[in-house]
Amino acid sequence: MSPKMYQLFGLVLAVGCAPAPVVWTDPNFQLQLLDTCSAADAGFERLDEQAEARGIDLIYQPTDEPRPCPSIPGGVVAQDLDDDGDIDLLFHRPEGFPYLYVNDGAGSFTPHDVPLSSPTGRRVEAQAAADVDGDGLPEVFIVGEGFAAVSRNRGGLAFDDFEVLFEQPEYPRTCIVSLGFGDADGDGDLDLVLPGADTSPYEGAVLSDDPWTLSGEPDRLLLNEGGRFGAPTVPAPVGDPGISLLAVLSDRDMDGDADLLLGTDRPRFGMPPMRFLRNDGPGVGGAPSFEDDTSAVGFALRTSAMGLDVADLNGDAWPDYTLSDEGGDLVALLSDGFGGWYDAGAALGLVGGHHSHPSPPEGWGWSELESALRRWTTWSVELVDLDNDGWDDLAVTAGEPPFQGNVALAARPSFQPDGLYRGGADGVFEDHSHVAGFNAPEGHYGLVSADLEGDGARELVVGVWEGRPQIWHNPCTRASMLEVDLVGPPGNREGFGAQVVVEVDGRLRHREVLGLRTVGQSPSSAHFGLGDAEQVDRLTIYWPDGTVTEAEDVPARRKVTAFYPME
């Protein structure tokens, strides 16, 4: 390969690496050499839970009061909050600003208190982080019963008081237990989606467990207007509202318009199925025009979708969607190449490992395990190449659904093991949960993957409802990799909604940069394991507004920062 001139802009190399004279002609990209290994252990048995050793001193002690909304515990966000180049962690705090743990650059953490309470006095159900004012510092968003709010990041880990973006002062109120980000109207800045879950009818109400009294709430879209959010609109064009715990803006047809997936919870009792609204671009007044063609494209499933991840699993260069569900397997909607999708979760091996679990409850036999498998309730889903062999693996958390709004009141005994599946060249996943020990049955909810040490291998961070959150350390791998970080336009600095495609030896790999997915938000970057390859032949970024940037012959074992081209 002939040397290319790659220009570096104040590049800081990882600790332990000698500076390498790597330069590039294209100013839209920047390289950082990572401290990867040449003699790392192979296999998932190398994963090791190390949260306490890494400074996570947070211990959740749940209460058992009934609640009006379906509280999903264990929320976790992995994002660089102080713009120092490493990933910090936010853990759910129901009283207000999340618990913040600051990364020292080597994967150890120090708690940093931000004493901000919920601006409405209501319980916080979820949190997320996104830079909406273009200063490179992510704001922190929270939502709950009838409200959404943002705390502006002022740098130095200082945050403003919460600013209320949406509030219902009176009853009935909408239970908002998650939120979504994306550029819905294609104007270059981030818009906000508030999925509507159950109705909170009056003060002191308790979420009913009677399936025939379910009442859904409308989903709301708040368009960003110069860093400020406008009045909410209802994006769904027709039909009764469902119960949505998940809202994701994802360009499923890759036409440059962010389509809207709304995952419906408890859809089997008169509630509508999941919806995936096609975005046909700006309509009246510049607002996005959505069309509900869910049934036509194969997404009208009665799936209790709580978590999701997007990657090209069948190699056709179109996005595939893997979702959590309630039942014995995950949902994996693969593109059929003709504008539709079909479920292949069980065929891909994404089934619960209850019958092979090494530590089932005492006295349980086949029938008890089979019954538990049918009640297996999964939450967060992460598709990530943990061993960097070039094939995405999958991690998923599982736990009892809330009863009367609180998982602490759910039926016991519970057997809800997490799952870890190793991907292979044949497209099928093998259950390796028992190899890594990633199969605890106690009930977990949030999950993110993030390279906490800067060594090219992503760790797994698990959010819990009781006890200490988990950090599954993933030592650096012998195999090669590329981490692609994005710096988007001022209104969408993280590049949410961008499609990242790499080509290696004629094979295309595809990832989409997503925000919060119910209770887990991984960093706004795309990770690619490369196996034995030492370069990426072509790297292409499809930005949400249609702009495309490309680079060729990109050296591997590096973090690449891709900059939106500014005129």
C-alpha positions in Angstrom: 0.0 0.0 0.0 1.4 3.4 -0.9 1.6 5.7 2.0 -1.1 8.3 2.3 -0.8 11.6 4.0 -3.1 11.7 7.0 -3.2 15.0 8.9 -3.4 14.8 12.7 -5.0 17.6 14.7 -3.5 17.7 18.3 -3.7 13.9 18.5 -3.1 12.3 21.8 -1.9 8.7 21.7 -3.0 6.0 24.2 -0.8 5.5 27.2 2.0 3.0 26.5 2.2 3.6 22.8 5.0 5.4 21.1 3.9 8.2 18.8 3.6 6.9 15.2 4.2 9.1 12.2 0.7 8.5 10.6 -0.6 11.4 8.5 -3.6 11.7 6.2 -4.5 14.0 3.4 -8.2 14.1 4.2 -9.1 16.7 6.9 -12.4 14.9 7.6 -10.7 12.1 9.5 -8.3 11.9 12.4 -6.4 8.8 13.7 -5.5 7.7 17.2 -3.4 4.6 17.7 -4.7 2.3 20.4 -2.8 0.2 22.9 -3.9 -3.1 21.6 -2.3 -6.5 22.4 -0.4 -9.1 20.5 -0.8 -12.0 22.9 -4.2 -11.7 24.4 -6.3 -14.6 25.6 -9.0 -15.8 23.2 -12.5 -16.8 24.1 -15.2 -15.3 26.3 -13.8 -16.9 29.4 -11.4 -13.9 29.6 -14.4 -11.7 30.6 -14.3 -10.7 34.3 -16.7 -8.7 36.4 -14.8 -5.8 38.0 -17.2 -3.0 39.0 -16.1 -2.8 42.6 -12.4 -2.9 41.8 -12.9 -0.1 39.2 -14.5 2.3 41.7 -18.2 1.7 41.3 -19.4 2.0 44.9 -23.1 2.5 44.0 -25.4 0.0 45.8 -29.1 0.0 44.9 -31.5 -0.7 47.8 -34.9 -0.9 46.2 -38.2 -0.1 47.9 -41.4 -2.0 47.4 -44.0 0.7 47.0 -46.5 0.4 44.1 -46.1 3.0 41.3 -48.4 4.5 38.7 -45.9 3.9 35.8 -44.0 0.8 34.7 -40.6 1.7 36.2 -37.7 0.0 34.4 -34.7 0.1 36.7 -31.0 -0.3 35.8 -30.7 2.6 33.3 -27.1 3.2 32.2 -25.5 5.7 29.8 -21.9 5.5 28.5 -20.8 8.9 27.1 -17.9 11.3 27.3 -19.4 14.0 29.5 -16.3 16.1 30.1 -14.8 16.0 26.6 -11.5 14.4 27.7 -11.6 11.5 25.3 -12.7 8.7 27.6 -16.1 7.3 28.4 -17.9 8.3 31.6 -20.9 6.5 33.1 -24.4 7.6 34.2 -26.6 5.3 36.4 -30.2 5.9 37.0 -31.2 7.9 40.1 -35.0 8.2 40.6 -34.7 11.5 42.6 -33.0 13.6 39.9 -29.7 13.9 38.1 -28.2 10.4 37.5 -25.3 9.0 39.5 -22.2 10.2 37.6 -18.9 8.2 37.5 -15.9 9.9 35.9 -13.4 7.8 34.0 -9.7 8.4 34.8 -8.7 7.3 31.3 -7.6 3.8 32.4 -11.1 2.4 33.0 -11.3 3.3 36.8 -14.0 5.6 38.0 -14.6 8.3 40.7 -18.1 9.4 41.7 -19.0 13.0 41.0 -22.1 14.3 42.7 -24.4 16.6 40.8 -27.0 17.7 43.4 -30.0 18.4 41.1 -33.4 17.1 42.0 -36.3 16.3 39.6 -37.7 19.7 38.6 -41.3 18.5 39.0 -40.7 16.5 42.2 -41.8 13.3 40.3 -39.9 10.1 39.9 -37.3 10.0 37.2 -37.8 7.0 35.0 -35.0 7.3 32.5 -32.0 9.4 31.5 -30.0 10.0 28.3 -27.1 12.2 27.1 -26.8 14.2 23.9 -25.2 17.5 22.9 -27.9 19.7 21.4 -26.1 23.1 21.6 -23.0 22.2 19.6 -20.4 22.8 22.2 -19.1 19.2 22.3 -20.5 18.6 25.8 -23.5 16.3 26.1 -26.6 17.6 28.0 -28.4 15.2 30.3 -32.1 14.5 29.7 -34.5 12.9 32.2 -38.1 11.8 31.8 -40.9 10.6 34.0 -44.6 10.7 34.7 -45.9 13.6 32.5 -42.6 15.4 32.0 -39.2 15.7 30.2 -36.3 18.0 31.2 -32.8 18.8 30.3 -29.7 19.9 32.3 -27.2 21.8 30.1 -23.6 20.8 30.3 -21.4 23.8 31.0 -18.0 22.0 31.1 -15.9 20.9 34.0 -18.6 18.5 35.0 -20.9 21.4 35.9 -24.5 21.3 34.9 -27.3 23.8 34.9 -30.6 23.4 36.8 -33.1 21.2 34.9 -35.1 23.0 32.3 -38.6 21.5 31.7 -39.2 20.7 28.1 -42.6 19.1 28.4 -45.0 18.9 31.4 -48.5 17.8 32.2 -49.4 19.6 35.4 -52.8 17.9 35.7 -54.1 14.4 35.5 -54.4 12.2 33.5 -50.7 12.1 32.7 -48.6 10.1 30.2 -46.1 7.6 31.7 -42.8 8.4 29.9 -40.2 5.8 30.7 -37.7 6.3 27.9 -36.8 8.8 25.1 -35.3 8.8 21.7 -33.0 11.1 19.7 -32.6 11.7 16.0 -32.9 14.3 13.2 -36.5 13.7 12.3 -36.9 16.8 10.1 -33.6 16.7 8.4 -32.5 20.2 9.4 -29.2 19.1 11.0 -30.1 19.2 14.7 -31.4 16.6 17.2 -35.1 16.2 17.8 -36.6 14.4 20.8 -39.2 11.6 20.8 -41.2 10.8 24.0 -42.8 7.4 23.7 -46.1 7.1 25.5 -46.5 4.2 27.8 -49.4 3.7 30.3 -51.9 6.3 31.5 -51.5 7.7 35.0 -55.2 8.6 35.7 -55.1 10.3 39.1 -52.9 11.0 42.0 -52.1 7.9 44.0 -53.0 5.5 41.2 -51.3 2.2 41.0 -50.4 0.5 37.6 -53.0 -2.2 37.1 -51.9 -5.8 36.3 -55.3 -6.4 34.7 -54.6 -6.8 30.9 -58.1 -5.7 30.0 -57.8 -2.3 31.6 -54.7 -1.3 29.6 -54.7 2.2 28.3 -52.0 3.5 25.9 -50.8 7.0 25.5 -49.7 9.0 22.4 -46.1 9.3 21.4 -44.8 12.8 21.1 -42.2 14.5 18.9 -40.4 17.7 20.0 -38.6 19.4 17.1 -35.4 21.2 17.8 -35.4 24.8 16.8 -31.9 26.3 17.2 -31.1 24.4 20.4 -34.6 24.8 21.9 -37.4 22.4 21.6 -40.8 23.3 20.2 -44.3 22.2 21.2 -44.9 18.5 21.0 -46.7 16.9 18.1 -48.0 13.4 17.6 -46.1 11.6 14.8 -48.4 8.5 14.5 -50.8 9.3 11.6 -53.7 7.0 12.5 -54.8 4.4 15.0 -55.1 4.0 18.7 -52.0 4.6 20.8 -50.1 1.7 22.2 -47.9 1.3 25.2 -44.4 2.3 24.0 -41.3 1.8 26.1 -39.0 2.1 23.1 -38.6 4.9 20.5 -35.8 4.8 18.0 -35.2 7.0 15.0 -33.5 4.8 12.4 -33.2 5.2 8.6 -34.4 1.7 7.7 -34.5 2.3 4.0 -31.4 4.4 3.9 -33.0 7.2 1.9 -31.7 10.0 4.2 -34.9 10.4 6.3 -35.0 9.1 9.9 -37.9 6.6 10.2 -39.5 6.1 13.6 -39.7 2.7 15.3 -42.1 2.6 18.3 -41.9 -0.7 20.3 -45.2 -1.7 21.8 -45.2 -3.3 25.3 -47.9 -5.8 26.3 -49.4 -5.9 22.8 -51.4 -9.1 23.2 -54.4 -7.7 25.1 -56.1 -5.4 22.6 -53.1 -3.1 22.2 -51.7 -2.4 18.7 -48.5 -4.2 17.5 -45.1 -2.5 17.1 -45.0 0.3 14.6 -42.3 1.5 12.2 -43.3 4.8 10.6 -41.7 5.7 7.3 -40.4 9.2 7.1 -41.3 10.8 3.7 -39.4 14.0 4.4 -40.5 17.5 5.3 -44.2 18.1 5.1 -46.4 21.1 6.1 -44.3 23.7 7.8 -41.1 21.6 7.5 -42.3 19.0 10.0 -41.6 15.4 9.0 -44.3 13.5 7.2 -44.7 10.0 8.6 -46.6 7.1 6.8 -47.5 3.9 8.7 -46.5 1.1 6.4 -45.5 -1.2 9.3 -47.5 -4.2 8.0 -46.2 -3.9 4.5 -42.6 -4.1 5.6 -43.0 -6.9 8.2 -42.7 -5.0 11.4 -46.3 -5.4 12.7 -45.3 -7.9 15.3 -46.9 -8.4 18.7 -43.6 -8.1 20.4 -42.9 -6.7 23.8 -40.0 -4.7 22.5 -37.9 -3.2 25.3 -34.5 -3.1 23.8 -33.0 -3.0 20.3 -29.8 -2.9 18.3 -29.1 -2.4 14.6 -26.5 -4.1 12.4 -26.3 -5.9 9.1 -26.5 -9.5 10.2 -27.1 -11.2 6.8 -24.5 -9.3 4.7 -26.9 -7.6 2.3 -25.8 -4.0 3.2 -29.2 -3.2 4.7 -29.9 -2.7 8.5 -31.3 -5.6 10.5 -33.1 -5.1 13.8 -32.6 -7.3 16.9 -35.2 -6.8 19.6 -35.8 -8.1 23.1 -39.1 -9.8 23.8 -41.1 -11.8 26.4 -40.7 -15.5 25.5 -38.1 -18.1 24.7 -36.1 -16.2 22.0 -35.2 -12.8 20.7 -36.6 -11.2 17.6 -34.1 -10.7 14.8 -35.7 -8.9 11.8 -33.5 -9.5 8.8 -33.8 -7.6 5.5 -35.2 -9.6 2.6 -33.5 -7.4 0.1 -36.9 -6.2 -1.3 -37.9 -3.6 1.2 -39.2 -6.0 3.8 -38.0 -7.8 7.0 -38.7 -11.2 8.5 -38.1 -12.7 12.0 -35.2 -15.2 12.2 -34.3 -14.9 15.9 -34.7 -18.6 16.7 -33.1 -19.7 13.4 -30.0 -17.6 14.3 -29.7 -19.4 17.7 -30.9 -16.5 19.8 -32.8 -18.6 22.3 -32.7 -18.7 26.1 -30.2 -21.0 27.6 -32.3 -22.1 30.6 -32.0 -25.9 29.9 -28.2 -25.7 29.8 -27.7 -23.3 32.7 -25.1 -24.7 35.2 -27.0 -23.5 38.3 -30.7 -23.9 38.0 -32.8 -23.4 41.1 -32.6 -26.4 43.5 -35.1 -29.1 42.7 -36.0 -27.7 39.2 -36.3 -30.2 36.4 -37.2 -29.9 32.7 -40.7 -28.7 33.1 -39.8 -25.9 35.5 -37.0 -24.7 33.3 -39.3 -24.9 30.2 -41.9 -22.8 32.0 -39.2 -20.2 33.0 -37.9 -20.1 29.4 -41.4 -19.2 28.1 -41.5 -16.4 30.7 -38.0 -15.2 29.8 -38.2 -11.4 29.6 -35.3 -9.7 28.0 -34.6 -6.0 28.1 -31.4 -4.4 26.7 -29.7 -5.8 23.6 -26.1 -5.1 22.4 -24.6 -6.3 19.2 -20.9 -5.9 19.6 -17.8 -7.8 18.4 -16.3 -8.6 21.8 -13.4 -10.7 20.6 -12.8 -8.6 17.4 -12.9 -11.7 15.2 -15.0 -9.8 12.6 -18.4 -11.2 13.6 -20.8 -9.4 15.9 -21.6 -11.1 19.2 -24.8 -10.4 21.2 -25.3 -9.6 24.9 -28.8 -9.3 26.4 -30.1 -8.7 29.9 -33.2 -10.3 31.4 -35.4 -9.7 34.4 -38.9 -9.9 35.7 -41.3 -7.2 34.4 -42.7 -4.8 36.9 -45.8 -5.7 38.9 -47.8 -2.7 40.0 -45.1 -0.6 38.4 -42.2 -2.0 40.5 -40.0 -5.0 39.8 -39.5 -5.4 43.5 -43.1 -6.6 43.7 -42.7 -9.1 40.8 -43.4 -12.8 41.5 -40.7 -14.9 43.1 -38.8 -17.1 42.8 -37.4 -15.7 39.6 -35.1 -17.3 37.0 -34.2 -14.7 34.4 -30.6 -15.3 33.2 -28.7 -12.9 31.0 -27.4 -14.1 27.7 -24.1 -13.9 25.8 -24.0 -15.3 22.2 -20.9 -15.6 20.0 -21.4 -14.7 16.4 -19.8 -16.8 13.6 -19.1 -16.6 9.9 -22.2 -18.7 9.1 -24.5 -16.0 10.6 -25.6 -18.2 13.5 -25.0 -17.4 17.2 -23.8 -19.9 19.8 -24.7 -19.5 23.5 -21.5 -18.8 25.4 -23.2 -17.4 28.5 -21.9 -20.2 30.7 -18.3 -19.8 29.4 -18.1 -16.2 30.5 -20.4 -16.5 33.6 -22.6 -13.9 32.0 -25.8 -15.7 33.0 -26.8 -14.4 36.4 -30.5 -15.2 37.0 -31.2 -12.3 39.5 -32.7 -9.8 37.0 -30.8 -7.1 35.1 -32.1 -4.4 32.8 -29.8 -1.8 31.4 -26.8 -2.7 29.3 -24.2 -0.8 27.2 -20.9 -1.7 25.5 -18.0 0.7 25.7 -14.2 0.7 25.4 -13.5 2.0 28.9 -9.7 1.6 28.7 -9.0 2.7 25.2 -7.5 -0.6 24.2 -9.8 -1.5 21.3 -11.9 -4.0 23.2 -15.4 -3.0 24.5 -16.5 -3.7 28.0 -20.1 -4.5 29.0 -21.8 -2.4 31.7 -24.9 -3.9 33.3 -27.6 -1.9 35.1 -29.3 -3.6 38.1 -32.4 -3.0 40.2 -30.7 -4.3 43.4 -27.1 -4.3 44.5 -24.1 -3.0 42.5 -24.0 -2.4 38.8 -21.6 -4.6 36.9 -18.6 -3.9 34.7 -17.5 -6.9 32.6 -13.9 -6.2 31.8 -12.9 -7.3 28.3 -9.1 -7.5 28.0 -7.5 -6.3 24.7 -7.6 -8.8 21.9 -5.1 -10.3 19.5 -7.5 -9.6 16.7 -7.7 -6.2 14.9 -10.4 -3.6 15.1 -11.5 -0.1 14.2 -13.5 2.3 16.4 -15.2 5.1 14.5 -16.2 8.2 16.5 -18.2 10.9 14.9 -18.2 14.7 15.2 -21.3 15.9 13.5 -22.7 19.3 12.7 -23.3 21.8 15.6 -26.9 20.6 16.1 -26.0 16.9 16.2 -22.4 16.7 17.4 -22.6 13.0 18.1 -23.8 12.1 14.7 -26.9 10.2 15.9 -28.6 8.5 12.9 -25.4 8.3 10.9 -24.7 5.1 9.0 -21.1 3.8 9.2 -20.0 1.3 6.6 -16.6 -0.4 6.3 -15.4 -2.6 3.5 -12.7 -5.2 4.3 -11.6 -7.7 1.6 -14.8 -7.2 -0.3 -17.1 -7.7 2.7 -19.3 -4.8 3.8 -20.1 -4.1 7.5 -22.8 -1.7 8.6 -23.6 0.1 11.9 -26.0 2.9 12.7 -25.2 5.3 15.6 -28.2 5.2 18.0 -29.0 7.0 21.2 -30.9 5.7 24.2 -32.7 2.4 23.7 -35.1 2.2 26.6 -32.6 1.8 29.5 -29.2 1.6 27.8 -27.2 4.2 25.8 -23.8 3.1 24.4 -21.3 5.7 23.1 -22.0 7.5 19.9 -19.4 5.6 17.9 -19.3 2.4 15.8 -17.1 -0.5 16.6 -15.8 -3.0 14.1 -13.8 -6.1 14.8 -11.5 -6.9 11.9 -10.0 -10.3 12.6 -6.6 -10.6 10.9 -7.1 -7.5 8.7 -4.7 -4.7 9.3 -6.5 -2.1 7.2 -10.0 -1.1 6.2 -10.2 -0.8 2.4 -13.0 1.8 2.5 -14.7 3.7 5.3 -17.9 5.5 4.4 -20.0 7.8 6.7 -23.6 8.5 5.6 -24.6 11.5 7.6 -28.3 12.0 8.5 -28.6 15.0 6.1 -27.3 13.0 3.1 -23.7 14.2 3.2 -21.2 11.4 2.5 -17.6 11.2 3.6 -15.2 8.5 2.5 -11.6 7.3 3.3 -9.6 4.5 1.8 -6.8 2.3 3.1 -7.5 3.1 6.7 -5.0 1.5 9.1 -6.5 -0.7 11.8 -6.1 -1.0 15.5 -7.0 2.7 15.8 -9.8 5.0 16.8 -10.9 7.1 13.8 -12.7 10.4 14.4 -14.8 11.3 11.4 -15.7 15.0 11.1 -18.8 16.3 9.3 -17.4 18.5 6.5 -18.0 22.1 7.4 -17.8 24.7 4.7 
